Amino acid sequence: MQLKMDGVEFSYGSIPILKNVNLELQPSEILGILGPNGSGKTTLIRCMNGILTPQQGSIILDAEEVSKMSRKEIAKNLGYVPQNASSERNGPTVFEVVLMGRRPHIIWEFGEHDNEIVWKAMEEMDVKTLANCDFGTLSSGQAQRVLMARAIAQEAKVLLLDEPTSNLDVKYQIEVMRTVHDIAHKKNVSACAIIHDLDLAMRFCDKIVLLHEGRIVAAGSTLSVLNSENIKCVYEVDAIVDTVYGRPRVMIV
């Protein structure tokens, strides 16, 4: 499934946030959205998902405008993991939270097939043992993995991930991104992920969009975008990109 943004602009009141954003996400691709705080990354993801409506431009999902799709159609195709898990804490159990991902696929009630998908998603995110826990009692890292499991259970064709590795230790950062990589390349699913760790993006993303003050300053293959010049321009820090232990790595100096 292809996702395309063409000339997208968004403002909060008189404050422009996104300025003439153009990008394409192809099937089985992992697209990293990178940029400093306040560059418009979360707003970009929310426009993709139809949570926010751009003032200009279009967002096309396989030839259909997202703005003209029903919420159920959007939920069937776009799986969204928000940045802040605390806003989702309303008292349900972990199993119930993950089961919510199946709602776009049911007509009357959940069935055994839905339960199987939910348990498998929880296993992939290593949260099966938390199934009966109150979601509101989880740590931030645990809650983030539960929301990832919910998105997986949703079986959407495009995953929109707003900082999916935030609040996670190094082990789970790698495991979450490895799971996203496997889902994308084995199930023909696309993923768009906001990532702050440049080296993590270098390791797992196929393409990068680099945002600065609401504009795309560089876009393309990961190696072509994550170079010393672009990193210096956007983040105002010096970095070296070099091959270490058999793969390209970003090192801040």
Residue, then its C-alpha position, 0 to 999 in steps of 0.5 A: m500500500q502506497l502513502k503519498m503526501d503532496g504539498v501538505e501545509f498545516s498551521y495551528g492558528s497563525i503559526p505554520i507547522l508544516k510547509n509544502v511537505n512532499l513524501e512517498l511511502q512504498p510497500s515494505e519500506i520503513l521511513g524514518i521521520l527525523g528532526p529536532n524538537g519542534s520541527g513538525k514530526t508529530t504533526l506530520i504523523r497526525c496528518m497522515n492518520g487523519i487526526l489533523t486536517p491540512q490546510q493545503g495539499s493532499i494525503i493519498l492512500d492507494a489513490e484514495e484521499v485519507s480525508k474522504m475515508s471513514r474512521k473505520e477505513i482509516a483504522k483498517n489501513l493505518g495503525y497508529v502508536p502515539q508518543n505519549a502512552s499516559s493519555e491512553r490509560n483508562g483502566p482496561t487490562v493489557f489484553e483489552v487494550v491490545l484487543m482494541g486493535r481488532r475493532p476495525h475488523i469485527i461486525w458484531e463481536f470478537g472471535e477466537h481468530d481475534n484472540e489468536i492474533v492478539w496473543k501473537a502480537m503480545e508475544e512479539m512485543d514480550v507483554k504476554t505475562l502482563a495480559n491481566c495487568d491494569f494498563g494504568t499501572l504499567s511503566s512507560g516502557q511497558a505501556q509503549r510495547v503494549l501499544m505496539a502490540r495493539a498496532i500489530a494486532q490491528e493488521a494495518k497495511v501502514l504503521l505510523l509510529d510516533e517515537p516507538t522506542s521512547n522510554l525503552d531500554v536499549k534491549y527493547q529499542i532494538e527488539v521493537m525496531r527489529t519487529v517493525h523491520d520483520i513485519a515490513h519486509k515479511k508481511n508487505v507492510s509499510a512503516c513510518a517512524i519518528i526516531h530521535d536516535l540517529d544510529l537506530a534510524m541508520r540501522f533500521c530505516d530504508k529511507i529518511v525524511l529530515l525535517h527542520e522548522g516544518r520543511i523537508v531539508a533532505a529526503g531519500s535513502t538513509l545513507s544519502v540523507l544521514n551524512s555529516e553535512n545534513i546532521k550539522c545543518v539540522y541538529e547543529v552538532d558534529a557527526i561522523v558516519d562510518t562503517v563499524y562492525g560491518r554496518p554504517r553508524v552515526m557517531i556524534v563527536 
